[in-house]
C-alpha cells in the first residue's frame, strides 16, 4: 500500500486558520500541535511565525494564539457573501406565503423535469409538497405552463416527450382547458387541479440568467376567486424581487 504524501505547508496553515477562526478563546501551542498531528514543534513554530508575520495570527503572552486582523477580515468577507439562488428562492417563497397566508413554492427546470426548490405550507392552508420533490410536466398545473411559456417550441416538445411528462402530445397540451392566463404582463396562470378537486395553483415564470422556473401559490379555488387581484400583486412582487436579487 503506497504511503500517503505528507500535508503541504499550505494545507497545514489552512488547518491552523480553520481552528483559530472557530475558537472562542486563545489557543495554546500544545492544542495547535494536536491540530497538526505528526508535525514537529519546529514545523508548527515556523508556520505560526509566517502566519503572524502576514497578520493572520496574533500571539498573546501567557494566553496563546488568536485570529489576527487579516483572518478576521477574511472571515467578514466570507460572512458577507450573497446567499445562493436556492436560499433566495426559499426566502422569496416564505415571504410570499406570509404576505398571502397561502402555501407557496418555487419549481426549477432541470434537464427533463421540474424540481421543487423551495416550499412553504401556511398554517391552516392547503398542504404543499416538501422541497426537493420532483414535479412532472402536467397539463393541469399552472407552474408547468409558466415554465413552458418561457421556453422555445423545440424545448417544449422535448420536455413533453420526456420521461417526466404526463402530457401525451404537444396537441394535448395546447388544447388543455385546465389552465388559463389571467395576466399577460407579467404572465400569470391559474389552474384547476384534476387530482385535488377544489384546489388550484397560481403561477408566474421566473428567469434568472440561464435558470428558468416558476413561483406559485397553492390554494383553494374559492380563495383564488375571492382574492385574485391581491394574490396576483403579491406574486408579481415576489417574482420581481427574486429576479432583481438572483443575478
C-alpha positions in Angstrom: 0.0 0.0 0.0 1.5 3.4 -1.0 2.4 5.8 1.8 0.2 8.9 1.6 2.1 12.2 1.0 2.7 14.5 3.9 0.5 17.5 4.1 1.9 20.6 2.5 2.7 23.8 4.4 -0.3 25.4 2.8 -2.7 22.7 4.0 -1.2 22.8 7.5 -1.5 26.6 7.6 -5.1 26.4 6.5 -5.9 23.8 9.2 -4.5 26.2 11.8 -6.5 29.1 10.4 -9.7 27.0 10.4 -9.2 26.0 14.0 -8.4 29.6 15.1 -11.3 31.1 13.2 -13.8 29.0 15.2 -12.0 29.2 18.6 -13.8 31.3 21.3 -10.7 31.7 23.5 -6.9 31.9 22.7 -5.5 28.6 21.7 -2.3 27.3 23.3 0.7 26.0 21.4 0.1 22.5 22.7 -3.5 22.5 21.4 -2.4 23.6 18.0 0.1 20.8 18.0 -2.8 18.4 18.2 -4.5 20.0 15.2 -1.4 19.2 13.1 -0.9 15.6 14.0 2.6 14.4 13.0 4.1 17.9 12.7 7.1 18.7 14.8 7.3 21.7 17.2 9.8 23.3 14.9 7.4 23.0 11.9 4.5 24.4 14.0 6.6 27.3 15.2 7.7 28.1 11.7 4.1 28.1 10.4 2.8 30.3 13.2 5.6 32.8 12.7 4.8 33.0 9.0 1.1 33.5 9.7 1.8 36.0 12.4 4.0 38.0 10.1 1.2 38.1 7.5 -1.3 39.3 10.1 -3.4 36.1 10.1 -2.4 35.1 13.6 -1.7 37.1 16.8 0.3 35.7 19.8 -0.8 36.8 23.2 1.7 36.3 26.0 0.7 33.7 28.5 -2.6 33.1 26.7 -2.0 31.6 23.3 -2.9 32.4 19.7 -5.9 34.2 18.3 -7.1 35.3 14.9 -5.2 38.2 13.5 -6.7 41.2 11.6 -6.1 39.6 8.2 -8.0 36.4 9.2 -10.8 38.5 10.8 -11.2 40.5 7.6 -11.3 37.3 5.6 -14.0 35.9 7.9 -16.1 39.0 7.5 -15.9 38.8 3.7 -17.0 35.2 3.7 -19.9 36.0 6.0 -21.0 39.0 3.8 -21.3 36.9 0.7 -24.6 36.9 -1.1 -26.9 33.9 -0.5 -27.0 31.4 -3.3 -30.0 31.0 -5.6 -31.6 28.3 -3.6 -31.6 30.5 -0.4 -33.0 33.4 -2.4 -35.8 31.2 -3.6 -36.5 29.9 -0.1 -36.7 33.4 1.2 -39.0 34.6 -1.6 -41.3 31.7 -1.1 -41.5 32.3 2.7 -42.2 36.0 2.2 -44.9 35.2 -0.5 -46.6 32.7 1.9 -46.5 35.2 4.8 -47.9 38.0 2.7 -50.8 36.0 1.3 -51.4 33.5 4.1 -51.3 30.8 1.4 -48.9 28.0 0.7 -46.2 28.8 -1.9 -43.4 27.1 -3.8 -40.8 27.6 -6.5 -40.1 25.0 -9.2 -36.9 25.0 -11.1 -36.5 23.5 -14.6 -33.9 20.7 -14.6 -32.8 18.7 -17.6 -36.1 16.8 -18.1 -38.3 17.7 -15.1 -39.2 20.3 -12.6 -37.8 20.2 -9.1 -39.4 21.9 -6.1 -36.5 24.1 -5.0 -38.4 25.7 -2.1 -41.9 25.3 -0.5 -43.8 26.6 2.5 -47.1 25.3 3.7 -49.0 28.1 5.5 -50.8 27.3 8.7 -54.4 26.2 8.1 -53.8 26.4 4.3 -53.6 23.8 1.5 -50.7 21.5 2.0 -47.8 21.6 -0.5 -45.1 19.0 -1.3 -41.7 19.4 0.6 -38.7 21.0 -1.1 -36.7 18.5 -3.1 -39.8 16.8 -4.6 -39.8 16.1 -8.3 -42.6 17.6 -10.4 -43.9 16.2 -13.6 -44.8 18.2 -16.6 -48.6 18.2 -16.3 -51.4 19.8 -18.3 -53.4 20.9 -15.2 -50.5 22.6 -13.2 -50.1 26.3 -13.6 -46.4 26.1 -12.7 -45.8 23.7 -15.6 -47.4 26.1 -18.0 -45.5 29.1 -16.5 -42.2 27.3 -17.1 -43.1 26.1 -20.6 -44.2 29.6 -21.6 -40.6 30.8 -21.1 -39.1 28.1 -23.4 -38.7 27.7 -27.2 -41.2 25.4 -29.0 -38.4 22.9 -29.6 -37.6 22.8 -25.9 -41.3 22.4 -25.0 -41.6 19.4 -27.4 -38.5 17.8 -25.9 -39.9 18.1 -22.4 -43.4 16.8 -23.3 -41.8 13.8 -25.0 -39.5 13.2 -22.0 -39.8 10.6 -19.2 -41.3 13.1 -16.7 -44.1 14.3 -18.8 -47.7 13.3 -18.2 -48.9 15.0 -21.4 -49.5 12.7 -24.3 -48.6 15.2 -27.0 -48.0 18.9 -27.8 -51.5 19.0 -29.2 -53.0 17.7 -25.9 -51.1 20.5 -24.1 -52.2 23.3 -26.4 -55.8 22.2 -26.2 -55.8 21.8 -22.4 -58.5 23.8 -20.7 -57.4 23.3 -17.1 -55.0 26.2 -17.2 -55.8 29.8 -18.2 -53.8 33.0 -18.4 -55.2 35.7 -16.0 -52.5 38.2 -16.8 -50.1 38.8 -19.7 -47.7 41.4 -18.3 -46.2 39.6 -16.5 -47.7 36.2 -17.4 -49.7 34.7 -14.6 -51.5 31.4 -14.9 -54.3 29.8 -12.9 -55.3 26.2 -13.0 -57.9 23.8 -11.6 -56.3 20.6 -10.3 -57.8 17.3 -11.6 -56.3 15.2 -8.8 -57.3 17.6 -6.0 -60.8 19.0 -6.7 -61.3 22.4 -5.2 -57.6 23.1 -5.3 -55.8 25.4 -7.7 -52.4 26.9 -8.4 -51.5 30.5 -9.5 -48.0 30.7 -11.1 -45.7 33.1 -12.9 -42.5 32.3 -14.7 -39.1 33.4 -13.3 -35.9 33.6 -15.4 -32.6 34.5 -13.7 -29.7 34.1 -16.1 -29.9 30.6 -17.5 -32.2 29.4 -14.7 -35.9 29.0 -15.6 -38.6 28.3 -13.0 -41.9 29.4 -11.6 -43.2 30.9 -8.4 -46.6 29.7 -7.5 -49.3 29.7 -4.8 -51.3 26.6 -3.9 -54.8 27.4 -2.5 -58.5 26.7 -2.7 -60.5 27.8 -5.8 -62.7 29.9 -3.5 -59.7 31.8 -2.1 -58.3 32.4 -5.6 -61.7 33.7 -6.8 -62.2 36.0 -3.9 -58.7 37.4 -3.6 -57.4 37.0 -7.1 -56.2 40.6 -7.6 -54.4 40.8 -4.2 -52.8 37.4 -4.8 -51.6 38.5 -8.3 -49.9 41.6 -6.8 -48.1 39.6 -4.2 -47.0 37.0 -6.7 -45.6 39.7 -9.1 -43.8 41.4 -6.2 -42.1 38.2 -5.1 -41.2 37.5 -8.7 -39.7 40.9 -9.3 -37.7 40.7 -6.0 -36.3 37.3 -6.8 -35.3 38.3 -10.3 -33.6 41.5 -9.0 -31.5 39.7 -6.4 -30.9 36.5 -8.2 -28.4 37.8 -10.7 
